[in-house]
Every structure is written in C-alpha cells, then in structure tokens.
Amino acid sequence: MIPEYREELLIRMKTIKGHIAGVLTMIEDERYCPDIMKQVAALQSSLERVNRILLRNHLETCVTEAIRGGDGKAKINELLESLRFNSSLTDLRHSGEILARESEEISCETCREDGLHESQVR
C-alpha cells in the first residue's frame, strides 16, 4: 500500500469509528430520527471516500504491476467483479471527484501490449 494512502485511510477510519460511536449515542438517547439519518448519510459518504482511496491505491499498485507483468486482464476482471458490490465507485455523478489525478495522464502503451484500449483502463 502506498504510505500516503495508508496514513489517510487510517486517519479517516479512526474518524469514522468515533463518528459511529456518536451515532450510537444518538440512537441510545432516542434523538430525532432525521438528525440521526443525516449523521448516517455523513458516515456513508466518509466510507465511500475510503473506498475511493482504496481503489486509487489498487489501481496505482496492483493493477499497474499486473498490466506490466502481462496479467492485466485478469486483474482488471477481478477489480470489475469487486466493483459490482459498490455503486458509489462507479457512479461519480454526484461526487465531483475523479479517480485519476488531474496532473497525471494514463499511458496506453502498456495497455495496447495487453490488448486493452485506454478507455477500458480509465
């Protein structure tokens, strides 16, 4: 795992852990349901961000290495299978965030060698 992503993930997950404890207290105290629902939505958003960081890390490490090693199709298929379970990673209409860094371009040279088209990798 890329160290900067690991640190960000740990910080975010510890924050989420505290947030969950707060929501549990709200439920125990029988707080107003819409207030709890707002906090649950915030937790979901935080977890979605964690998943996007994990996805970026996976693309930058495991998938990239697999493509370079000639096993790109299998790794991409594995990733696509895991994405079936998380629509927030494939539906970015409302997030305003992209997976690729704006300053980076994805080179298609390796992808062409594996018989993949650039649009399949992005």
LUMLOSE-684977 format. One record per residue: x, y, z of N, C-alpha, C in turn; residue in three letters. Coordinates in nm, 3 decimals. Atoms other than C-alpha are relative to their C-alpha. Layout:
BEGIN
X;Y;Z;X;Y;Z;X;Y;Z;ALA
...
//
This chain:
BEGIN
0.085;-0.118;0.000;0.000;0.000;0.000;0.089;0.124;0.000;MET
-0.075;-0.125;0.007;0.126;0.345;-0.083;-0.010;0.069;0.137;ILE
0.001;-0.054;-0.137;0.228;0.504;0.252;-0.094;0.119;0.021;PRO
0.087;-0.117;-0.019;0.041;0.833;0.199;-0.148;-0.042;0.003;GLU
0.138;0.048;0.000;-0.281;0.643;0.122;-0.030;-0.076;0.130;TYR
0.018;0.074;-0.126;-0.232;0.415;0.423;-0.027;0.096;0.115;ARG
0.018;-0.098;-0.108;-0.198;0.714;0.654;-0.136;0.068;-0.010;GLU
0.129;-0.065;0.019;-0.501;0.886;0.503;-0.114;-0.095;0.037;GLU
0.103;0.098;-0.032;-0.705;0.566;0.534;-0.012;-0.021;0.151;LEU
0.004;0.019;-0.146;-0.608;0.516;0.898;-0.066;0.118;0.070;LEU
0.061;-0.119;-0.061;-0.699;0.873;0.987;-0.150;0.001;-0.025;ILE
0.142;-0.002;0.034;-1.031;0.851;0.804;-0.077;-0.109;0.076;ARG
0.070;0.108;-0.069;-1.122;0.515;0.957;-0.011;0.025;0.151;MET
0.008;-0.034;-0.144;-1.040;0.633;1.310;-0.106;0.108;0.023;LYS
0.103;-0.103;-0.009;-1.258;0.939;1.248;-0.138;-0.064;-0.014;THR
0.128;0.069;0.020;-1.539;0.715;1.121;-0.037;-0.079;0.124;ILE
0.024;0.076;-0.122;-1.502;0.495;1.429;-0.059;0.090;0.109;LYS
0.054;-0.095;-0.098;-1.559;0.800;1.651;-0.138;0.048;-0.039;GLY
0.130;-0.046;0.049;-1.848;0.915;1.435;-0.107;-0.106;0.026;HIS
0.094;0.110;-0.026;-2.014;0.573;1.466;-0.039;-0.002;0.147;ILE
0.030;-0.003;-0.144;-1.985;0.595;1.844;-0.098;0.112;0.031;ALA
0.093;-0.110;-0.020;-2.160;0.931;1.829;-0.140;-0.031;-0.046;GLY
0.132;0.038;0.052;-2.443;0.792;1.618;-0.065;-0.102;0.093;VAL
0.054;0.096;-0.097;-2.483;0.501;1.859;-0.057;0.071;0.122;LEU
0.049;-0.078;-0.114;-2.519;0.750;2.143;-0.128;0.072;-0.036;THR
0.122;-0.068;0.044;-2.776;0.943;1.943;-0.120;-0.097;0.001;MET
0.107;0.101;0.001;-2.980;0.623;1.898;-0.039;-0.037;0.142;ILE
0.028;0.033;-0.141;-2.946;0.530;2.264;-0.078;0.110;0.069;GLU
0.068;-0.115;-0.060;-3.062;0.880;2.359;-0.132;0.032;-0.069;ASP
0.124;-0.017;0.076;-3.354;0.847;2.115;-0.013;0.140;-0.058;GLU
0.000;-0.130;0.065;-3.260;1.162;1.929;-0.092;-0.001;-0.121;ARG
0.091;-0.021;0.112;-3.471;1.297;1.645;0.051;-0.077;-0.122;TYR
-0.040;0.090;0.110;-3.466;1.045;1.355;0.066;0.073;-0.117;CYS
-0.068;-0.068;0.111;-3.386;1.297;1.077;0.142;0.045;0.036;PRO
-0.136;-0.036;-0.040;-3.083;1.414;1.278;0.093;-0.121;-0.008;ASP
-0.079;0.123;0.008;-2.960;1.054;1.304;0.024;-0.036;-0.146;ILE
-0.013;0.033;0.143;-3.028;0.999;0.934;0.106;0.087;-0.067;MET
-0.103;-0.088;0.057;-2.810;1.299;0.848;0.140;-0.051;0.037;LYS
-0.130;0.051;-0.044;-2.526;1.153;1.053;0.035;-0.131;-0.070;GLN
-0.023;0.124;0.073;-2.567;0.812;0.888;0.042;0.031;-0.144;VAL
-0.037;-0.040;0.136;-2.552;0.980;0.546;0.144;0.052;-0.003;ALA
-0.138;-0.050;-0.007;-2.232;1.156;0.652;0.098;-0.117;0.015;ALA
-0.085;0.119;-0.014;-2.087;0.820;0.760;0.014;-0.074;-0.133;LEU
-0.005;0.067;0.130;-2.179;0.666;0.426;0.092;0.074;-0.095;GLN
-0.087;-0.081;0.086;-2.008;0.950;0.246;0.147;-0.020;0.038;SER
-0.138;0.022;-0.046;-1.696;0.903;0.458;0.051;-0.136;-0.043;SER
-0.039;0.134;0.041;-1.690;0.531;0.384;0.021;-0.009;-0.151;LEU
-0.018;-0.004;0.145;-1.732;0.599;0.013;0.135;0.061;-0.035;GLU
-0.131;-0.062;0.023;-1.427;0.825;0.029;0.112;-0.100;0.030;ARG
-0.098;0.103;-0.033;-1.232;0.544;0.197;0.011;-0.099;-0.117;VAL
-0.002;0.092;0.114;-1.332;0.312;-0.087;0.068;0.060;-0.122;ASN
-0.066;-0.064;0.114;-1.218;0.564;-0.348;0.151;0.003;0.019;ARG
-0.144;0.001;-0.028;-0.878;0.588;-0.179;0.055;-0.141;-0.021;ILE
-0.042;0.139;0.019;-0.854;0.208;-0.171;0.006;-0.035;-0.149;LEU
0.001;0.025;0.143;-0.947;0.194;-0.538;0.119;0.066;-0.068;LEU
-0.114;-0.070;0.060;-0.688;0.454;-0.632;0.130;-0.074;0.033;ARG
-0.120;0.073;-0.038;-0.422;0.266;-0.436;0.012;-0.129;-0.081;ASN
-0.001;0.126;0.074;-0.519;-0.062;-0.604;0.037;0.022;-0.147;HIS
-0.031;-0.031;0.139;-0.506;0.095;-0.950;0.147;0.037;-0.016;LEU
-0.138;-0.048;0.010;-0.169;0.258;-0.882;0.103;-0.108;0.034;GLU
-0.096;0.103;-0.041;-0.013;-0.058;-0.737;-0.031;-0.132;-0.070;THR
0.027;0.136;0.047;-0.165;-0.400;-0.804;-0.037;-0.007;-0.147;CYS
0.044;0.004;0.140;-0.337;-0.326;-1.135;0.114;0.042;-0.092;VAL
-0.112;-0.047;0.082;-0.042;-0.132;-1.274;0.107;-0.109;-0.012;THR
-0.101;0.106;0.002;0.201;-0.409;-1.175;-0.047;-0.119;-0.083;GLU
0.054;0.112;0.077;-0.028;-0.676;-1.325;0.005;0.029;-0.150;ALA
-0.005;-0.036;0.142;-0.052;-0.489;-1.656;0.144;-0.009;-0.050;ILE
-0.141;0.005;0.041;0.325;-0.450;-1.670;0.050;-0.144;-0.007;ARG
-0.042;0.140;-0.002;0.364;-0.820;-1.589;-0.076;-0.090;-0.094;GLY
0.073;0.079;0.099;0.124;-0.931;-1.859;-0.126;-0.066;0.052;GLY
0.120;0.061;-0.058;-0.162;-1.028;-1.625;-0.109;0.105;0.023;ASP
0.092;-0.112;-0.019;-0.363;-0.709;-1.667;-0.146;-0.037;-0.013;GLY
0.140;0.036;0.021;-0.683;-0.866;-1.799;-0.059;-0.068;0.122;LYS
0.049;0.071;-0.118;-0.718;-1.098;-1.501;-0.020;0.095;0.118;ALA
0.009;-0.094;-0.112;-0.652;-0.819;-1.251;-0.115;0.098;-0.020;LYS
0.110;-0.091;0.030;-0.897;-0.586;-1.424;-0.134;-0.071;0.019;ILE
0.123;0.076;-0.021;-1.163;-0.859;-1.428;-0.030;-0.018;0.149;ASN
0.016;0.012;-0.145;-1.106;-0.914;-1.056;-0.052;0.131;0.060;GLU
0.043;-0.131;-0.048;-1.145;-0.542;-0.993;-0.145;0.028;-0.040;LEU
0.138;-0.023;0.046;-1.461;-0.519;-1.205;-0.099;-0.083;0.080;LEU
0.087;0.085;-0.082;-1.609;-0.808;-1.008;-0.024;0.065;0.137;GLU
0.017;-0.063;-0.131;-1.545;-0.625;-0.680;-0.081;0.130;-0.009;SER
0.075;-0.124;0.017;-1.695;-0.303;-0.820;-0.151;-0.024;-0.009;LEU
0.144;0.032;0.005;-2.030;-0.480;-0.867;-0.068;0.027;0.134;ARG
0.056;-0.012;-0.133;-2.079;-0.452;-0.492;0.004;0.142;0.056;PHE
-0.011;-0.137;-0.050;-2.015;-0.079;-0.465;-0.029;0.100;-0.111;ASN
0.039;-0.092;0.107;-2.208;0.151;-0.695;0.059;0.140;0.020;SER
-0.057;-0.133;-0.021;-2.055;0.459;-0.532;0.134;0.017;-0.069;SER
-0.127;-0.008;0.070;-1.726;0.375;-0.701;-0.017;0.011;-0.150;LEU
0.023;-0.005;0.144;-1.881;0.353;-1.045;-0.095;0.110;-0.041;THR
0.094;-0.109;0.029;-2.137;0.633;-1.020;0.052;0.126;0.067;ASP
-0.063;-0.120;-0.057;-1.945;0.957;-0.970;-0.075;0.128;-0.038;LEU
0.078;-0.117;0.044;-2.223;1.188;-1.094;-0.012;0.106;0.109;ARG
0.025;-0.096;-0.107;-2.270;1.348;-0.753;0.123;0.028;0.086;HIS
-0.114;-0.016;-0.089;-1.925;1.320;-0.600;0.090;0.116;-0.039;SER
-0.086;-0.110;0.043;-1.744;1.579;-0.810;0.147;-0.035;0.008;GLY
-0.139;0.042;-0.013;-1.426;1.376;-0.767;0.032;-0.104;-0.106;GLU
-0.043;0.099;0.097;-1.233;1.182;-1.024;0.107;-0.087;0.061;ILE
-0.099;0.092;-0.054;-1.010;0.884;-0.963;0.141;0.037;-0.041;LEU
-0.133;-0.035;0.047;-0.717;0.993;-1.175;0.033;0.141;0.045;ALA
-0.044;-0.134;-0.037;-0.517;1.288;-1.059;0.002;0.086;-0.125;ARG
0.010;-0.087;0.116;-0.567;1.584;-1.289;0.135;0.020;-0.068;GLU
-0.131;-0.026;0.058;-0.193;1.627;-1.339;0.061;-0.124;-0.066;SER
-0.055;0.123;0.054;-0.145;1.265;-1.447;-0.078;-0.044;-0.122;GLU
0.060;0.063;0.117;-0.213;1.110;-1.784;0.032;-0.148;0.009;GLU
-0.023;0.143;0.000;-0.252;0.735;-1.813;0.053;-0.038;-0.137;ILE
-0.059;0.042;0.126;-0.021;0.597;-2.079;-0.066;-0.129;-0.045;SER
0.070;0.115;0.055;-0.186;0.346;-2.306;0.097;-0.100;-0.064;CYS
-0.096;0.087;0.068;0.134;0.189;-2.440;-0.005;-0.142;0.056;GLU
0.005;0.132;-0.063;0.131;-0.098;-2.190;-0.134;-0.066;-0.025;THR
0.134;0.054;0.021;-0.242;-0.139;-2.232;-0.014;-0.057;-0.139;CYS
0.006;0.049;0.137;-0.206;-0.178;-2.606;0.072;-0.134;-0.012;ARG
-0.075;0.126;0.004;0.053;-0.451;-2.549;-0.084;-0.114;0.057;GLU
0.087;0.102;-0.059;-0.203;-0.638;-2.335;-0.131;-0.016;-0.075;ASP
0.122;0.009;0.078;-0.472;-0.588;-2.597;-0.117;0.077;0.060;GLY
0.103;-0.082;-0.062;-0.661;-0.334;-2.388;0.000;0.136;-0.066;LEU
0.012;-0.136;0.051;-0.786;0.001;-2.504;0.001;0.095;0.118;HIS
-0.012;-0.100;-0.107;-0.722;0.314;-2.298;-0.132;0.021;0.073;GLU
0.130;-0.024;-0.064;-1.095;0.361;-2.233;-0.038;-0.112;0.095;SER
0.030;0.110;-0.090;-1.107;0.018;-2.066;0.076;0.012;0.130;GLN
-0.083;-0.013;-0.118;-0.838;0.117;-1.817;-0.038;0.120;0.083;VAL
0.031;-0.122;-0.074;-0.952;0.466;-1.720;-0.115;-0.014;0.093;ARG
//
